[in-house]
């Protein structure tokens, strides 16, 4: 009897132990990166904090261009994701889609790895890809190579395309439940007052989903800003996205350069922290609104 009670008491802690270990590893990595950004690497005999590496990072000739490019990719992809996600959510709600359609339209794209989508984008839209060849065969373009390249384009449209593959379903995932549970009485009342379906959607449905939309926007913005693998594969040589710039500096054979790379990561983490603070501000506003 005692052993059974003891097992029941310890079961929650045993189940949560793997997550705690992963959390500790994550926190250790973050703390280690922050410390290295201030020039502290005891295994190299560097124990005195300094702001020199942050000064070097802030004076890097490519820093401003990298930040602008990362903000551009994040802002454009997030804005388009919000528009596409709201449209997808409205379509699923209006059609009263079954669980299967919601699975195919939302959960399957979210679970698809970005690397697979990037490979698909290259196969479809590269100079020798399927789409340029079809357009050339139809006479819509003179040569397949004249199609805007998906790799290395300064516009970053290939990167944005890959992001939208998962960000649009994610925004829809965050809003479809709220949108589907809005009482039909609101729409009926608006229609009785002469409002069109479009005006009802923009005047009633969207404001009720505003909190979820804002939170989804902040999440996908922070993700797109801090992601490096897709800009690394599909991005231009110049300007580099900020995560790519930090990754390249981290790969330098000189271990002393790691502090400089961590300073770049610190700048990127600061921007993401501001976004996280904005996210929690939205949460607090929703909680206060719900209590009042």
C-alpha positions as CSV (number, residue, x, y, z in Angstrom):
1,X,0.0,0.0,0.0
2,X,2.8,2.4,0.9
3,X,4.7,1.6,-2.2
4,X,1.7,2.2,-4.4
5,X,1.1,5.6,-2.8
6,X,4.8,6.4,-3.2
7,X,4.7,5.5,-6.8
8,X,1.6,7.6,-7.4
9,X,3.3,10.6,-5.6
10,X,6.5,10.2,-7.6
11,X,4.9,9.5,-11.0
12,X,4.4,13.2,-12.0
13,X,8.0,14.0,-11.2
14,X,9.3,11.0,-13.1
15,X,7.2,11.9,-16.2
16,X,8.3,15.6,-16.1
17,X,12.0,14.7,-15.6
18,X,12.9,14.4,-19.3
19,X,11.3,17.8,-20.0
20,X,13.2,19.3,-17.1
21,X,16.5,17.9,-18.4
22,X,15.9,19.4,-21.8
23,X,15.0,22.7,-20.2
24,X,18.2,22.8,-18.2
25,X,20.2,22.0,-21.3
26,X,18.5,24.8,-23.1
27,X,19.0,27.3,-20.3
28,X,22.6,26.3,-20.0
29,X,23.2,26.9,-23.7
30,X,21.5,30.3,-23.5
31,X,23.4,31.3,-20.4
32,X,26.7,30.1,-21.9
33,X,26.1,32.1,-25.1
34,X,25.3,35.3,-23.1
35,X,28.4,34.9,-21.0
36,X,30.6,34.3,-24.1
37,X,29.1,37.4,-25.7
38,X,30.7,39.3,-22.9
39,X,34.1,37.7,-23.5
40,X,34.1,35.1,-20.8
41,X,35.5,31.8,-21.9
42,X,37.3,30.1,-18.9
43,X,38.7,27.3,-21.0
44,X,40.7,29.9,-22.9
45,X,41.7,31.8,-19.8
46,X,39.2,34.7,-20.5
47,X,37.4,35.5,-17.3
48,X,37.0,39.3,-17.4
49,X,33.7,40.7,-18.7
50,X,34.0,43.2,-21.6
51,X,31.7,45.0,-24.0
52,X,34.3,45.0,-26.7
53,X,32.7,42.3,-28.7
54,X,29.3,44.0,-28.6
55,X,31.1,47.2,-29.8
56,X,32.6,45.2,-32.6
57,X,29.3,43.6,-33.5
58,X,27.5,47.0,-33.5
59,X,30.2,48.5,-35.7
60,X,30.1,45.6,-38.2
61,X,29.6,47.0,-41.7
62,X,27.0,44.4,-42.6
63,X,25.0,44.5,-39.3
64,X,22.5,47.2,-40.2
65,X,21.9,45.7,-43.6
66,X,21.5,42.2,-42.0
67,X,19.0,43.5,-39.4
68,X,17.0,45.3,-42.1
69,X,16.9,42.2,-44.3
70,X,15.9,40.0,-41.4
71,X,13.1,42.4,-40.4
72,X,12.0,42.6,-44.1
73,X,11.7,38.8,-44.4
74,X,10.0,38.5,-41.0
75,X,7.6,41.4,-41.6
76,X,6.5,40.4,-45.2
77,X,6.2,36.7,-44.4
78,X,4.2,37.4,-41.2
79,X,1.9,39.9,-42.8
80,X,1.1,37.6,-45.7
81,X,0.8,34.7,-43.3
82,X,-1.8,36.6,-41.2
83,X,-3.8,37.5,-44.4
84,X,-3.6,33.9,-45.7
85,X,-4.3,32.4,-42.3
86,X,-7.4,34.4,-41.7
87,X,-8.7,33.6,-45.2
88,X,-8.0,29.9,-44.7
89,X,-9.6,30.0,-41.3
90,X,-12.7,31.8,-42.7
91,X,-12.9,29.3,-45.5
92,X,-12.7,26.3,-43.2
93,X,-15.3,27.9,-40.9
94,X,-17.7,28.9,-43.6
95,X,-17.5,25.4,-45.2
96,X,-17.8,23.8,-41.8
97,X,-14.9,21.6,-42.8
98,X,-14.6,18.1,-41.4
99,X,-11.8,17.0,-39.3
100,X,-10.1,15.5,-42.3
101,X,-10.1,18.8,-44.3
102,X,-8.8,20.6,-41.3
103,X,-6.0,18.0,-40.9
104,X,-5.0,18.4,-44.5
105,X,-5.3,22.2,-44.6
106,X,-3.7,23.0,-41.3
107,X,-1.9,20.2,-39.4
108,X,-0.1,18.5,-42.3
109,X,1.6,21.7,-43.5
110,X,2.6,22.6,-40.0
111,X,4.2,19.2,-39.4
112,X,6.2,19.4,-42.7
113,X,9.8,20.2,-42.1
114,X,11.1,23.5,-43.5
115,X,14.0,21.6,-45.2
116,X,11.5,19.5,-47.2
117,X,9.6,22.6,-48.3
118,X,12.9,24.3,-49.3
119,X,13.9,21.4,-51.4
120,X,10.5,21.4,-53.0
121,X,10.8,25.1,-53.8
122,X,14.2,24.6,-55.4
123,X,12.8,21.7,-57.5
124,X,9.8,23.7,-58.6
125,X,11.1,27.2,-59.0
126,X,14.8,27.0,-59.7
127,X,16.1,27.9,-63.2
128,X,15.9,24.2,-64.2
129,X,12.8,23.5,-62.1
130,X,9.4,22.3,-63.1
131,X,7.5,25.6,-63.2
132,X,10.1,27.5,-65.4
133,X,10.2,24.6,-67.8
134,X,6.4,24.4,-68.1
135,X,6.2,28.2,-68.7
136,X,9.0,28.0,-71.3
137,X,7.2,25.1,-73.0
138,X,4.0,27.1,-73.1
139,X,5.9,30.1,-74.6
140,X,5.1,32.3,-71.7
141,X,8.9,32.8,-71.1
142,X,11.7,32.8,-73.6
143,X,14.0,30.7,-71.5
144,X,13.6,28.7,-68.3
145,X,16.6,30.5,-66.9
146,X,14.8,33.8,-67.3
147,X,12.3,32.8,-64.5
148,X,13.1,34.7,-61.2
149,X,15.5,32.5,-59.3
150,X,14.4,31.0,-55.9
151,X,18.0,30.7,-54.7
152,X,20.0,33.8,-53.9
153,X,17.3,36.3,-54.9
154,X,17.7,39.7,-53.1
155,X,13.9,39.9,-52.9
156,X,13.9,36.7,-50.8
157,X,10.7,35.5,-52.3
158,X,11.8,31.9,-52.1
159,X,12.5,32.3,-48.3
160,X,9.1,33.9,-47.9
161,X,7.4,31.2,-49.9
162,X,8.9,28.5,-47.6
163,X,7.9,30.4,-44.5
164,X,4.3,30.8,-45.7
165,X,3.9,27.1,-46.2
166,X,3.8,26.6,-42.5
167,X,3.0,30.1,-41.2
168,X,-0.4,30.4,-43.0
169,X,-1.7,27.1,-41.5
170,X,-0.3,28.1,-38.1
171,X,-2.2,31.4,-38.1
172,X,-5.3,29.4,-39.2
173,X,-4.7,26.9,-36.4
174,X,-4.6,29.8,-33.9
175,X,-7.8,31.5,-35.2
176,X,-10.1,28.7,-36.6
177,X,-11.4,27.5,-33.2
178,X,-12.3,31.1,-32.1
179,X,-13.8,31.9,-35.5
180,X,-15.8,28.7,-35.6
181,X,-17.3,29.3,-32.1
182,X,-18.5,32.8,-32.6
183,X,-22.2,32.8,-32.1
184,X,-24.3,33.0,-35.3
185,X,-26.5,35.5,-33.6
186,X,-24.0,38.2,-34.1
187,X,-24.1,37.7,-37.9
188,X,-27.9,37.4,-37.9
189,X,-28.2,40.7,-35.9
190,X,-25.8,42.4,-38.3
191,X,-27.6,41.1,-41.3
192,X,-30.9,42.3,-39.8
193,X,-29.4,45.8,-39.6
194,X,-28.5,45.7,-43.3
195,X,-24.8,44.7,-43.0
196,X,-23.3,42.7,-45.9
197,X,-21.4,39.4,-45.2
198,X,-18.1,41.2,-45.8
199,X,-18.9,44.0,-43.4
200,X,-20.1,41.5,-40.8
201,X,-16.8,39.6,-41.2
202,X,-14.6,42.7,-40.9
203,X,-16.8,44.4,-38.3
204,X,-17.6,41.5,-36.0
205,X,-15.6,38.4,-36.7
206,X,-12.2,39.9,-37.1
207,X,-12.3,42.1,-34.0
208,X,-13.3,39.1,-31.9
209,X,-10.3,37.2,-33.3
210,X,-7.9,40.1,-32.9
211,X,-6.1,38.8,-29.9
212,X,-5.4,35.4,-31.5
213,X,-4.3,37.1,-34.7
214,X,-1.9,39.5,-33.0
215,X,-0.3,36.6,-30.9
216,X,0.1,34.5,-34.0
217,X,1.7,37.4,-35.9
218,X,4.2,38.0,-33.1
219,X,5.1,34.2,-32.9
220,X,5.7,33.8,-36.6
221,X,7.5,37.2,-36.8
222,X,9.9,36.1,-34.0
223,X,10.4,32.7,-35.7
224,X,11.1,34.1,-39.1
225,X,13.5,36.7,-37.7
226,X,15.5,34.1,-35.7
227,X,15.5,31.3,-38.3
228,X,18.7,30.7,-40.1
229,X,18.5,27.5,-42.1
230,X,16.2,28.7,-44.9
231,X,18.0,32.1,-45.4
232,X,21.2,30.2,-45.3
233,X,20.1,27.8,-48.1
234,X,18.0,30.2,-50.2
235,X,19.2,33.7,-49.2
236,X,21.5,36.0,-51.2
237,X,25.2,36.4,-50.6
238,X,24.6,40.1,-49.6
239,X,22.9,41.1,-47.5
240,X,22.9,38.2,-45.2
241,X,20.1,37.6,-42.7
242,X,21.3,38.3,-39.2
243,X,21.1,34.6,-38.0
244,X,23.1,33.6,-41.1
245,X,25.7,36.3,-40.3
246,X,26.0,35.1,-36.7
247,X,26.2,31.4,-37.8
248,X,29.0,32.2,-40.3
249,X,31.0,34.0,-37.6
250,X,30.4,31.2,-35.2
251,X,31.9,28.7,-37.7
252,X,35.2,30.6,-37.9
253,X,38.1,28.3,-37.0
254,X,39.4,30.9,-34.5
255,X,37.8,30.2,-31.1
256,X,38.3,33.8,-30.2
257,X,35.8,34.8,-32.8
258,X,33.1,32.9,-30.9
259,X,32.6,35.8,-28.5
260,X,31.9,38.1,-31.5
261,X,29.4,35.6,-32.9
262,X,27.7,35.4,-29.5
263,X,27.5,39.1,-29.4
264,X,25.6,39.0,-32.7
265,X,23.3,36.4,-31.2
266,X,22.8,38.6,-28.2
267,X,21.6,41.4,-30.4
268,X,19.2,39.0,-32.2
269,X,18.0,37.7,-28.8
270,X,17.3,41.2,-27.6
271,X,15.1,41.9,-30.6
272,X,13.3,38.5,-30.0
273,X,12.9,39.4,-26.3
274,X,11.1,42.6,-27.2
275,X,8.7,40.6,-29.4
276,X,8.2,38.1,-26.5
277,X,7.4,41.0,-24.2
278,X,4.9,42.3,-26.7
279,X,3.3,38.8,-26.8
280,X,2.9,38.7,-23.1
281,X,1.5,42.2,-23.0
282,X,-1.2,41.1,-25.4
283,X,-1.9,38.1,-23.1
284,X,-2.2,40.3,-20.1
285,X,-4.5,42.7,-21.9
286,X,-6.7,39.8,-22.9
287,X,-6.8,38.5,-19.3
288,X,-7.7,41.9,-18.0
289,X,-10.4,42.2,-20.6
290,X,-11.8,38.8,-19.7
291,X,-12.0,39.6,-16.0
292,X,-13.7,43.0,-16.6
